[in-house]
C-alpha cells in the first residue's frame, strides 16, 4: 500500500513502493515534484531534480573586468635568493 502525503508539491512513498515505481518517481521528480521516500512512515530522503544552475559559461565574458598587473610574472624582491 502506498503512503502518499501531499505537502506543497511533495509526495511521500514507502521504500517498497518507491522501489517498484522508481521510473515513475524519477519522471515526477524531473517534472519538478519533490518525492519523499519514507521508512516505517518516517521520511528519510528526497528525490528532486538537479538544478543545472546558470547558463553555460561564455568564453571572454569577463573581458574588461579583470586587470593583470604589468609585473604579474616578475619575481618578488624577497624571493630573489631562490632564483
PDB file of N, CA, C and O in Angstrom:
ATOM      1  N   UNK A   1       0.843  -1.168   0.000  1.00  0.00           N
ATOM      2  CA  UNK A   1       0.000   0.000   0.000  1.00  0.00           C
ATOM      3  C   UNK A   1       0.890   1.234   0.000  1.00  0.00           C
ATOM      4  O   UNK A   1       1.895   1.272   0.710  1.00  0.00           O
ATOM      5  N   UNK A   2       0.535   2.232  -0.781  1.00  0.00           N
ATOM      6  CA  UNK A   2       1.317   3.453  -0.882  1.00  0.00           C
ATOM      7  C   UNK A   2       0.874   4.449   0.163  1.00  0.00           C
ATOM      8  O   UNK A   2      -0.316   4.722   0.318  1.00  0.00           O
ATOM      9  N   UNK A   3       1.831   4.982   0.867  1.00  0.00           N
ATOM     10  CA  UNK A   3       1.544   6.045   1.817  1.00  0.00           C
ATOM     11  C   UNK A   3       1.888   7.350   1.123  1.00  0.00           C
ATOM     12  O   UNK A   3       3.061   7.702   0.999  1.00  0.00           O
ATOM     13  N   UNK A   4       0.871   8.069   0.671  1.00  0.00           N
ATOM     14  CA  UNK A   4       1.109   9.308  -0.059  1.00  0.00           C
ATOM     15  C   UNK A   4       0.611  10.480   0.781  1.00  0.00           C
ATOM     16  O   UNK A   4      -0.548  10.512   1.194  1.00  0.00           O
ATOM     17  N   UNK A   5       1.480  11.421   1.024  1.00  0.00           N
ATOM     18  CA  UNK A   5       1.129  12.621   1.755  1.00  0.00           C
ATOM     19  C   UNK A   5       1.509  13.801   0.884  1.00  0.00           C
ATOM     20  O   UNK A   5       2.677  13.955   0.527  1.00  0.00           O
ATOM     21  N   UNK A   6       0.547  14.633   0.540  1.00  0.00           N
ATOM     22  CA  UNK A   6       0.836  15.769  -0.316  1.00  0.00           C
ATOM     23  C   UNK A   6       1.085  16.997   0.540  1.00  0.00           C
ATOM     24  O   UNK A   6       0.235  17.400   1.334  1.00  0.00           O
ATOM     25  N   UNK A   7       2.262  17.587   0.370  1.00  0.00           N
ATOM     26  CA  UNK A   7       2.641  18.797   1.084  1.00  0.00           C
ATOM     27  C   UNK A   7       3.367  19.698   0.105  1.00  0.00           C
ATOM     28  O   UNK A   7       4.528  19.448  -0.218  1.00  0.00           O
ATOM     29  N   UNK A   8       2.713  20.731  -0.367  1.00  0.00           N
ATOM     30  CA  UNK A   8       3.354  21.698  -1.257  1.00  0.00           C
ATOM     31  C   UNK A   8       4.163  21.008  -2.349  1.00  0.00           C
ATOM     32  O   UNK A   8       5.388  21.124  -2.390  1.00  0.00           O
ATOM     33  N   UNK A   9       3.486  20.302  -3.219  1.00  0.00           N
ATOM     34  CA  UNK A   9       4.112  19.594  -4.340  1.00  0.00           C
ATOM     35  C   UNK A   9       5.096  18.531  -3.867  1.00  0.00           C
ATOM     36  O   UNK A   9       6.109  18.288  -4.523  1.00  0.00           O
ATOM     37  N   UNK A  10       4.811  17.908  -2.756  1.00  0.00           N
ATOM     38  CA  UNK A  10       5.652  16.848  -2.227  1.00  0.00           C
ATOM     39  C   UNK A  10       4.797  15.602  -2.033  1.00  0.00           C
ATOM     40  O   UNK A  10       3.695  15.678  -1.491  1.00  0.00           O
ATOM     41  N   UNK A  11       5.302  14.469  -2.470  1.00  0.00           N
ATOM     42  CA  UNK A  11       4.574  13.211  -2.335  1.00  0.00           C
ATOM     43  C   UNK A  11       5.478  12.213  -1.635  1.00  0.00           C
ATOM     44  O   UNK A  11       6.668  12.130  -1.937  1.00  0.00           O
ATOM     45  N   UNK A  12       4.916  11.449  -0.692  1.00  0.00           N
ATOM     46  CA  UNK A  12       5.704  10.505   0.098  1.00  0.00           C
ATOM     47  C   UNK A  12       5.361   9.073  -0.283  1.00  0.00           C
ATOM     48  O   UNK A  12       4.191   8.729  -0.450  1.00  0.00           O
ATOM     49  N   UNK A  13       6.397   8.234  -0.422  1.00  0.00           N
ATOM     50  CA  UNK A  13       6.246   6.818  -0.739  1.00  0.00           C
ATOM     51  C   UNK A  13       7.090   6.013   0.231  1.00  0.00           C
ATOM     52  O   UNK A  13       8.193   6.427   0.585  1.00  0.00           O
ATOM     53  N   UNK A  14       6.586   4.873   0.661  1.00  0.00           N
ATOM     54  CA  UNK A  14       7.402   3.961   1.451  1.00  0.00           C
ATOM     55  C   UNK A  14       8.438   3.316   0.536  1.00  0.00           C
ATOM     56  O   UNK A  14       8.248   3.275  -0.679  1.00  0.00           O
ATOM     57  N   UNK A  15       9.519   2.816   1.103  1.00  0.00           N
ATOM     58  CA  UNK A  15      10.646   2.286   0.332  1.00  0.00           C
ATOM     59  C   UNK A  15      10.206   1.217  -0.662  1.00  0.00           C
ATOM     60  O   UNK A  15      10.617   1.264  -1.822  1.00  0.00           O
ATOM     61  N   UNK A  16       9.397   0.270  -0.254  1.00  0.00           N
ATOM     62  CA  UNK A  16       8.982  -0.815  -1.154  1.00  0.00           C
ATOM     63  C   UNK A  16       8.216  -0.274  -2.346  1.00  0.00           C
ATOM     64  O   UNK A  16       8.432  -0.728  -3.469  1.00  0.00           O
ATOM     65  N   UNK A  17       7.330   0.681  -2.130  1.00  0.00           N
ATOM     66  CA  UNK A  17       6.586   1.276  -3.230  1.00  0.00           C
ATOM     67  C   UNK A  17       7.504   2.089  -4.135  1.00  0.00           C
ATOM     68  O   UNK A  17       7.361   2.065  -5.357  1.00  0.00           O
ATOM     69  N   UNK A  18       8.439   2.802  -3.536  1.00  0.00           N
ATOM     70  CA  UNK A  18       9.378   3.599  -4.324  1.00  0.00           C
ATOM     71  C   UNK A  18      10.218   2.691  -5.212  1.00  0.00           C
ATOM     72  O   UNK A  18      10.499   3.031  -6.362  1.00  0.00           O
ATOM     73  N   UNK A  19      10.617   1.548  -4.689  1.00  0.00           N
ATOM     74  CA  UNK A  19      11.410   0.594  -5.473  1.00  0.00           C
ATOM     75  C   UNK A  19      10.607   0.083  -6.663  1.00  0.00           C
ATOM     76  O   UNK A  19      11.130  -0.003  -7.774  1.00  0.00           O
ATOM     77  N   UNK A  20       9.356  -0.250  -6.440  1.00  0.00           N
ATOM     78  CA  UNK A  20       8.506  -0.784  -7.507  1.00  0.00           C
ATOM     79  C   UNK A  20       8.135   0.278  -8.539  1.00  0.00           C
ATOM     80  O   UNK A  20       7.867  -0.053  -9.693  1.00  0.00           O
ATOM     81  N   UNK A  21       8.116   1.554  -8.138  1.00  0.00           N
ATOM     82  CA  UNK A  21       7.664   2.635  -9.026  1.00  0.00           C
ATOM     83  C   UNK A  21       8.776   3.632  -9.328  1.00  0.00           C
ATOM     84  O   UNK A  21       8.502   4.796  -9.617  1.00  0.00           O
ATOM     85  N   UNK A  22      10.020   3.188  -9.264  1.00  0.00           N
ATOM     86  CA  UNK A  22      11.154   4.097  -9.383  1.00  0.00           C
ATOM     87  C   UNK A  22      11.111   4.940 -10.658  1.00  0.00           C
ATOM     88  O   UNK A  22      11.307   6.154 -10.588  1.00  0.00           O
ATOM     89  N   UNK A  23      10.865   4.340 -11.803  1.00  0.00           N
ATOM     90  CA  UNK A  23      10.835   5.095 -13.066  1.00  0.00           C
ATOM     91  C   UNK A  23       9.784   6.196 -13.020  1.00  0.00           C
ATOM     92  O   UNK A  23      10.030   7.317 -13.466  1.00  0.00           O
ATOM     93  N   UNK A  24       8.622   5.875 -12.481  1.00  0.00           N
ATOM     94  CA  UNK A  24       7.563   6.884 -12.348  1.00  0.00           C
ATOM     95  C   UNK A  24       8.008   8.022 -11.429  1.00  0.00           C
ATOM     96  O   UNK A  24       7.767   9.193 -11.721  1.00  0.00           O
ATOM     97  N   UNK A  25       8.661   7.669 -10.312  1.00  0.00           N
ATOM     98  CA  UNK A  25       9.105   8.687  -9.361  1.00  0.00           C
ATOM     99  C   UNK A  25      10.175   9.582  -9.967  1.00  0.00           C
ATOM    100  O   UNK A  25      10.209  10.783  -9.697  1.00  0.00           O
ATOM    101  N   UNK A  26      11.046   9.007 -10.784  1.00  0.00           N
ATOM    102  CA  UNK A  26      12.060   9.815 -11.477  1.00  0.00           C
ATOM    103  C   UNK A  26      11.379  10.797 -12.415  1.00  0.00           C
ATOM    104  O   UNK A  26      11.752  11.969 -12.455  1.00  0.00           O
ATOM    105  N   UNK A  27      10.385  10.337 -13.173  1.00  0.00           N
ATOM    106  CA  UNK A  27       9.645  11.240 -14.074  1.00  0.00           C
ATOM    107  C   UNK A  27       8.985  12.369 -13.289  1.00  0.00           C
ATOM    108  O   UNK A  27       9.010  13.524 -13.713  1.00  0.00           O
ATOM    109  N   UNK A  28       8.400  12.036 -12.154  1.00  0.00           N
ATOM    110  CA  UNK A  28       7.735  13.049 -11.337  1.00  0.00           C
ATOM    111  C   UNK A  28       8.738  14.065 -10.799  1.00  0.00           C
ATOM    112  O   UNK A  28       8.466  15.266 -10.786  1.00  0.00           O
ATOM    113  N   UNK A  29       9.892  13.583 -10.358  1.00  0.00           N
ATOM    114  CA  UNK A  29      10.933  14.490  -9.865  1.00  0.00           C
ATOM    115  C   UNK A  29      11.448  15.382 -10.992  1.00  0.00           C
ATOM    116  O   UNK A  29      11.684  16.573 -10.786  1.00  0.00           O
ATOM    117  N   UNK A  30      11.621  14.811 -12.179  1.00  0.00           N
ATOM    118  CA  UNK A  30      12.070  15.593 -13.331  1.00  0.00           C
ATOM    119  C   UNK A  30      11.058  16.673 -13.705  1.00  0.00           C
ATOM    120  O   UNK A  30      11.430  17.705 -14.264  1.00  0.00           O
ATOM    121  N   UNK A  31       9.792  16.442 -13.401  1.00  0.00           N
ATOM    122  CA  UNK A  31       8.739  17.419 -13.684  1.00  0.00           C
ATOM    123  C   UNK A  31       8.682  18.503 -12.607  1.00  0.00           C
ATOM    124  O   UNK A  31       7.875  19.428 -12.702  1.00  0.00           O
ATOM    125  N   UNK A  32       9.532  18.394 -11.584  1.00  0.00           N
ATOM    126  CA  UNK A  32       9.600  19.420 -10.561  1.00  0.00           C
ATOM    127  C   UNK A  32       8.958  19.040  -9.241  1.00  0.00           C
ATOM    128  O   UNK A  32       8.989  19.827  -8.295  1.00  0.00           O
ATOM    129  N   UNK A  33       8.381  17.859  -9.155  1.00  0.00           N
ATOM    130  CA  UNK A  33       7.749  17.423  -7.913  1.00  0.00           C
ATOM    131  C   UNK A  33       8.806  16.911  -6.940  1.00  0.00           C
ATOM    132  O   UNK A  33       9.774  16.270  -7.348  1.00  0.00           O
ATOM    133  N   UNK A  34       8.620  17.192  -5.667  1.00  0.00           N
ATOM    134  CA  UNK A  34       9.510  16.685  -4.631  1.00  0.00           C
ATOM    135  C   UNK A  34       8.951  15.344  -4.163  1.00  0.00           C
ATOM    136  O   UNK A  34       7.834  15.281  -3.649  1.00  0.00           O
ATOM    137  N   UNK A  35       9.718  14.284  -4.337  1.00  0.00           N
ATOM    138  CA  UNK A  35       9.278  12.944  -3.958  1.00  0.00           C
ATOM    139  C   UNK A  35      10.033  12.551  -2.686  1.00  0.00           C
ATOM    140  O   UNK A  35      11.264  12.530  -2.669  1.00  0.00           O
ATOM    141  N   UNK A  36       9.297  12.244  -1.637  1.00  0.00           N
ATOM    142  CA  UNK A  36       9.884  11.882  -0.350  1.00  0.00           C
ATOM    143  C   UNK A  36       9.791  10.372  -0.185  1.00  0.00           C
ATOM    144  O   UNK A  36       8.726   9.789  -0.387  1.00  0.00           O
ATOM    145  N   UNK A  37      10.894   9.741   0.178  1.00  0.00           N
ATOM    146  CA  UNK A  37      10.944   8.302   0.430  1.00  0.00           C
ATOM    147  C   UNK A  37      10.961   8.114   1.947  1.00  0.00           C
ATOM    148  O   UNK A  37      11.737   8.753   2.658  1.00  0.00           O
ATOM    149  N   UNK A  38      10.081   7.217   2.433  1.00  0.00           N
ATOM    150  CA  UNK A  38       9.951   7.008   3.876  1.00  0.00           C
ATOM    151  C   UNK A  38      10.206   5.555   4.236  1.00  0.00           C
ATOM    152  O   UNK A  38       9.943   4.647   3.447  1.00  0.00           O
ATOM    153  N   UNK A  39      10.720   5.354   5.433  1.00  0.00           N
ATOM    154  CA  UNK A  39      10.872   4.011   6.001  1.00  0.00           C
ATOM    155  C   UNK A  39      10.037   4.015   7.276  1.00  0.00           C
ATOM    156  O   UNK A  39      10.228   4.857   8.153  1.00  0.00           O
ATOM    157  N   UNK A  40       9.102   3.060   7.369  1.00  0.00           N
ATOM    158  CA  UNK A  40       8.174   2.998   8.502  1.00  0.00           C
ATOM    159  C   UNK A  40       7.441   4.328   8.695  1.00  0.00           C
ATOM    160  O   UNK A  40       7.272   4.806   9.817  1.00  0.00           O
ATOM    161  N   UNK A  41       7.015   4.908   7.579  1.00  0.00           N
ATOM    162  CA  UNK A  41       6.271   6.172   7.548  1.00  0.00           C
ATOM    163  C   UNK A  41       7.051   7.364   8.088  1.00  0.00           C
ATOM    164  O   UNK A  41       6.464   8.396   8.414  1.00  0.00           O
ATOM    165  N   UNK A  42       8.379   7.226   8.186  1.00  0.00           N
ATOM    166  CA  UNK A  42       9.238   8.331   8.608  1.00  0.00           C
ATOM    167  C   UNK A  42      10.072   8.759   7.406  1.00  0.00           C
ATOM    168  O   UNK A  42      10.839   7.949   6.884  1.00  0.00           O
ATOM    169  N   UNK A  43       9.949  10.003   6.949  1.00  0.00           N
ATOM    170  CA  UNK A  43      10.725  10.462   5.791  1.00  0.00           C
ATOM    171  C   UNK A  43      12.225  10.309   6.036  1.00  0.00           C
ATOM    172  O   UNK A  43      12.736  10.697   7.087  1.00  0.00           O
ATOM    173  N   UNK A  44      12.927   9.732   5.042  1.00  0.00           N
ATOM    174  CA  UNK A  44      14.368   9.542   5.178  1.00  0.00           C
ATOM    175  C   UNK A  44      15.169  10.203   4.057  1.00  0.00           C
ATOM    176  O   UNK A  44      16.355  10.476   4.237  1.00  0.00           O
ATOM    177  N   UNK A  45      14.550  10.466   2.906  1.00  0.00           N
ATOM    178  CA  UNK A  45      15.266  11.139   1.829  1.00  0.00           C
ATOM    179  C   UNK A  45      14.295  11.755   0.844  1.00  0.00           C
ATOM    180  O   UNK A  45      13.103  11.449   0.849  1.00  0.00           O
ATOM    181  N   UNK A  46      14.835  12.649  -0.021  1.00  0.00           N
ATOM    182  CA  UNK A  46      14.045  13.302  -1.057  1.00  0.00           C
ATOM    183  C   UNK A  46      14.651  12.989  -2.410  1.00  0.00           C
ATOM    184  O   UNK A  46      15.870  12.905  -2.557  1.00  0.00           O
ATOM    185  N   UNK A  47      13.793  12.819  -3.384  1.00  0.00           N
ATOM    186  CA  UNK A  47      14.206  12.651  -4.769  1.00  0.00           C
ATOM    187  C   UNK A  47      13.765  13.928  -5.477  1.00  0.00           C
ATOM    188  O   UNK A  47      12.570  14.175  -5.643  1.00  0.00           O
ATOM    189  N   UNK A  48      14.743  14.740  -5.895  1.00  0.00           N
ATOM    190  CA  UNK A  48      14.435  16.013  -6.537  1.00  0.00           C
ATOM    191  C   UNK A  48      15.300  16.180  -7.777  1.00  0.00           C
ATOM    192  O   UNK A  48      16.382  15.602  -7.880  1.00  0.00           O
ATOM    193  N   UNK A  49      14.808  16.975  -8.711  1.00  0.00           N
ATOM    194  CA  UNK A  49      15.557  17.253  -9.934  1.00  0.00           C
ATOM    195  C   UNK A  49      16.760  18.129  -9.594  1.00  0.00           C
ATOM    196  O   UNK A  49      16.649  19.057  -8.793  1.00  0.00           O
ATOM    197  N   UNK A  50      17.900  17.836 -10.196  1.00  0.00           N
ATOM    198  CA  UNK A  50      19.084  18.672 -10.012  1.00  0.00           C
ATOM    199  C   UNK A  50      18.896  19.968 -10.773  1.00  0.00           C
ATOM    200  O   UNK A  50      18.441  19.975 -11.917  1.00  0.00           O
ATOM    201  N   UNK A  51      19.250  21.054 -10.130  1.00  0.00           N
ATOM    202  CA  UNK A  51      19.203  22.351 -10.788  1.00  0.00           C
ATOM    203  C   UNK A  51      20.542  22.537 -11.479  1.00  0.00           C
ATOM    204  O   UNK A  51      21.586  22.556 -10.829  1.00  0.00           O
ATOM    205  N   UNK A  52      20.510  22.670 -12.759  1.00  0.00           N
ATOM    206  CA  UNK A  52      21.752  22.809 -13.526  1.00  0.00           C
ATOM    207  C   UNK A  52      22.383  24.175 -13.354  1.00  0.00           C
ATOM    208  O   UNK A  52      23.477  24.427 -13.859  1.00  0.00           O
ATOM    209  N   UNK A  53      21.703  25.054 -12.648  1.00  0.00           N
ATOM    210  CA  UNK A  53      22.294  26.353 -12.332  1.00  0.00           C
ATOM    211  C   UNK A  53      22.298  27.311 -13.499  1.00  0.00           C
ATOM    212  O   UNK A  53      21.355  27.370 -14.289  1.00  0.00           O
ATOM    213  N   UNK A  54      23.367  28.050 -13.588  1.00  0.00           N
ATOM    214  CA  UNK A  54      23.487  29.106 -14.588  1.00  0.00           C
ATOM    215  C   UNK A  54      23.669  28.561 -15.998  1.00  0.00           C
ATOM    216  O   UNK A  54      23.937  27.377 -16.204  1.00  0.00           O
ATOM    217  N   UNK A  55      23.518  29.453 -16.947  1.00  0.00           N
ATOM    218  CA  UNK A  55      23.753  29.114 -18.355  1.00  0.00           C
ATOM    219  C   UNK A  55      25.231  28.783 -18.539  1.00  0.00           C
ATOM    220  O   UNK A  55      26.065  29.212 -17.742  1.00  0.00           O
ATOM    221  N   UNK A  56      25.558  28.030 -19.574  1.00  0.00           N
ATOM    222  CA  UNK A  56      26.969  27.697 -19.819  1.00  0.00           C
ATOM    223  C   UNK A  56      27.825  28.962 -19.926  1.00  0.00           C
ATOM    224  O   UNK A  56      27.380  29.996 -20.425  1.00  0.00           O
ATOM    225  N   UNK A  57      29.045  28.851 -19.452  1.00  0.00           N
ATOM    226  CA  UNK A  57      29.964  29.981 -19.473  1.00  0.00           C
ATOM    227  C   UNK A  57      30.329  30.349 -20.898  1.00  0.00           C
ATOM    228  O   UNK A  57      30.567  29.478 -21.734  1.00  0.00           O
ATOM    229  N   UNK A  58      30.373  31.640 -21.169  1.00  0.00           N
ATOM    230  CA  UNK A  58      30.741  32.128 -22.491  1.00  0.00           C
ATOM    231  C   UNK A  58      32.182  32.613 -22.441  1.00  0.00           C
ATOM    232  O   UNK A  58      32.495  33.514 -21.662  1.00  0.00           O
ATOM    233  N   UNK A  59      33.071  32.039 -23.253  1.00  0.00           N
ATOM    234  CA  UNK A  59      34.462  32.493 -23.254  1.00  0.00           C
ATOM    235  C   UNK A  59      34.545  33.986 -23.558  1.00  0.00           C
ATOM    236  O   UNK A  59      33.883  34.486 -24.467  1.00  0.00           O
ATOM    237  N   UNK A  60      35.364  34.680 -22.787  1.00  0.00           N
ATOM    238  CA  UNK A  60      35.538  36.117 -22.988  1.00  0.00           C
ATOM    239  C   UNK A  60      34.517  36.964 -22.259  1.00  0.00           C
ATOM    240  O   UNK A  60      34.512  38.185 -22.414  1.00  0.00           O
ATOM    241  N   UNK A  61      33.656  36.352 -21.471  1.00  0.00           N
ATOM    242  CA  UNK A  61      32.596  37.117 -20.800  1.00  0.00           C
ATOM    243  C   UNK A  61      33.128  38.047 -19.715  1.00  0.00           C
ATOM    244  O   UNK A  61      32.409  38.947 -19.282  1.00  0.00           O
ATOM    245  N   UNK A  62      34.377  37.854 -19.260  1.00  0.00           N
ATOM    246  CA  UNK A  62      34.964  38.723 -18.239  1.00  0.00           C
ATOM    247  C   UNK A  62      35.886  39.774 -18.867  1.00  0.00           C
ATOM    248  O   UNK A  62      36.578  40.497 -18.151  1.00  0.00           O
ATOM    249  N   UNK A  63      35.896  39.859 -20.186  1.00  0.00           N
ATOM    250  CA  UNK A  63      36.769  40.823 -20.863  1.00  0.00           C
ATOM    251  C   UNK A  63      36.460  42.234 -20.348  1.00  0.00           C
ATOM    252  O   UNK A  63      35.303  42.650 -20.293  1.00  0.00           O
ATOM    253  N   UNK A  64      37.509  42.953 -19.976  1.00  0.00           N
ATOM    254  CA  UNK A  64      37.349  44.304 -19.465  1.00  0.00           C
ATOM    255  C   UNK A  64      37.080  44.363 -17.970  1.00  0.00           C
ATOM    256  O   UNK A  64      37.085  45.452 -17.395  1.00  0.00           O
ATOM    257  N   UNK A  65      36.847  43.236 -17.327  1.00  0.00           N
ATOM    258  CA  UNK A  65      36.555  43.202 -15.894  1.00  0.00           C
ATOM    259  C   UNK A  65      37.764  42.786 -15.059  1.00  0.00           C
ATOM    260  O   UNK A  65      37.789  43.005 -13.848  1.00  0.00           O
ATOM    261  N   UNK A  66      38.753  42.194 -15.697  1.00  0.00           N
ATOM    262  CA  UNK A  66      39.923  41.687 -14.976  1.00  0.00           C
ATOM    263  C   UNK A  66      41.150  42.453 -15.452  1.00  0.00           C
ATOM    264  O   UNK A  66      41.349  42.654 -16.651  1.00  0.00           O
ATOM    265  N   UNK A  67      41.968  42.877 -14.493  1.00  0.00           N
ATOM    266  CA  UNK A  67      43.195  43.580 -14.840  1.00  0.00           C
ATOM    267  C   UNK A  67      44.365  42.785 -14.285  1.00  0.00           C
ATOM    268  O   UNK A  67      44.366  42.389 -13.119  1.00  0.00           O
ATOM    269  N   UNK A  68      45.345  42.561 -15.119  1.00  0.00           N
ATOM    270  CA  UNK A  68      46.560  41.857 -14.703  1.00  0.00           C
ATOM    271  C   UNK A  68      47.662  42.901 -14.575  1.00  0.00           C
ATOM    272  O   UNK A  68      47.900  43.678 -15.499  1.00  0.00           O
ATOM    273  N   UNK A  69      48.322  42.915 -13.446  1.00  0.00           N
ATOM    274  CA  UNK A  69      49.388  43.890 -13.204  1.00  0.00           C
ATOM    275  C   UNK A  69      50.516  43.714 -14.214  1.00  0.00           C
ATOM    276  O   UNK A  69      50.796  42.603 -14.664  1.00  0.00           O
ATOM    277  N   UNK A  70      51.152  44.818 -14.560  1.00  0.00           N
ATOM    278  CA  UNK A  70      52.260  44.767 -15.529  1.00  0.00           C
ATOM    279  C   UNK A  70      53.392  43.860 -15.060  1.00  0.00           C
ATOM    280  O   UNK A  70      54.064  43.229 -15.876  1.00  0.00           O
ATOM    281  N   UNK A  71      53.607  43.794 -13.741  1.00  0.00           N
ATOM    282  CA  UNK A  71      54.693  42.969 -13.204  1.00  0.00           C
ATOM    283  C   UNK A  71      54.185  41.620 -12.681  1.00  0.00           C
ATOM    284  O   UNK A  71      54.778  41.042 -11.771  1.00  0.00           O
ATOM    285  N   UNK A  72      53.108  41.132 -13.248  1.00  0.00           N
ATOM    286  CA  UNK A  72      52.470  39.896 -12.789  1.00  0.00           C
ATOM    287  C   UNK A  72      53.456  38.730 -12.684  1.00  0.00           C
ATOM    288  O   UNK A  72      53.461  38.012 -11.685  1.00  0.00           O
ATOM    289  N   UNK A  73      54.280  38.543 -13.698  1.00  0.00           N
ATOM    290  CA  UNK A  73      55.182  37.391 -13.704  1.00  0.00           C
ATOM    291  C   UNK A  73      56.595  37.725 -13.200  1.00  0.00           C
ATOM    292  O   UNK A  73      57.513  36.918 -13.346  1.00  0.00           O
ATOM    293  N   UNK A  74      56.763  38.897 -12.618  1.00  0.00           N
ATOM    294  CA  UNK A  74      58.070  39.277 -12.057  1.00  0.00           C
ATOM    295  C   UNK A  74      58.244  38.609 -10.694  1.00  0.00           C
ATOM    296  O   UNK A  74      57.286  38.444  -9.940  1.00  0.00           O
ATOM    297  N   UNK A  75      59.471  38.234 -10.400  1.00  0.00           N
ATOM    298  CA  UNK A  75      59.767  37.612  -9.112  1.00  0.00           C
ATOM    299  C   UNK A  75      59.779  38.686  -8.026  1.00  0.00           C
ATOM    300  O   UNK A  75      60.458  39.702  -8.177  1.00  0.00           O
ATOM    301  N   UNK A  76      59.043  38.482  -6.935  1.00  0.00           N
ATOM    302  CA  UNK A  76      59.070  39.458  -5.834  1.00  0.00           C
ATOM    303  C   UNK A  76      60.477  39.606  -5.280  1.00  0.00           C
ATOM    304  O   UNK A  76      61.265  38.660  -5.288  1.00  0.00           O
ATOM    305  N   UNK A  77      60.782  40.812  -4.794  1.00  0.00           N
ATOM    306  CA  UNK A  77      62.143  41.108  -4.288  1.00  0.00           C
ATOM    307  C   UNK A  77      62.575  40.135  -3.202  1.00  0.00           C
ATOM    308  O   UNK A  77      63.735  39.725  -3.178  1.00  0.00           O
ATOM    309  N   UNK A  78      61.669  39.752  -2.297  1.00  0.00           N
ATOM    310  CA  UNK A  78      62.077  38.872  -1.210  1.00  0.00           C
ATOM    311  C   UNK A  78      62.251  37.404  -1.649  1.00  0.00           C
ATOM    312  O   UNK A  78      62.561  36.556  -0.811  1.00  0.00           O
ATOM    313  N   UNK A  79      62.063  37.093  -2.919  1.00  0.00           N
ATOM    314  CA  UNK A  79      62.288  35.747  -3.438  1.00  0.00           C
ATOM    315  C   UNK A  79      63.510  35.685  -4.351  1.00  0.00           C
ATOM    316  O   UNK A  79      63.799  34.634  -4.921  1.00  0.00           O
ATOM    317  N   UNK A  80      64.213  36.774  -4.492  1.00  0.00           N
ATOM    318  CA  UNK A  80      65.384  36.828  -5.389  1.00  0.00           C
ATOM    319  C   UNK A  80      66.427  35.760  -5.017  1.00  0.00           C
ATOM    320  O   UNK A  80      67.104  35.231  -5.899  1.00  0.00           O
ATOM    321  N   UNK A  81      66.560  35.443  -3.738  1.00  0.00           N
ATOM    322  CA  UNK A  81      67.546  34.453  -3.309  1.00  0.00           C
ATOM    323  C   UNK A  81      67.216  33.041  -3.818  1.00  0.00           C
ATOM    324  O   UNK A  81      68.093  32.178  -3.835  1.00  0.00           O
ATOM    325  N   UNK A  82      65.999  32.802  -4.221  1.00  0.00           N
ATOM    326  CA  UNK A  82      65.570  31.470  -4.652  1.00  0.00           C
ATOM    327  C   UNK A  82      65.672  31.263  -6.151  1.00  0.00           C
ATOM    328  O   UNK A  82      65.398  30.167  -6.640  1.00  0.00           O
ATOM    329  N   UNK A  83      66.057  32.285  -6.886  1.00  0.00           N
ATOM    330  CA  UNK A  83      66.152  32.158  -8.349  1.00  0.00           C
ATOM    331  C   UNK A  83      67.348  31.359  -8.769  1.00  0.00           C
ATOM    332  O   UNK A  83      67.570  31.160  -9.963  1.00  0.00           O
TER     333      UNK A  83
END
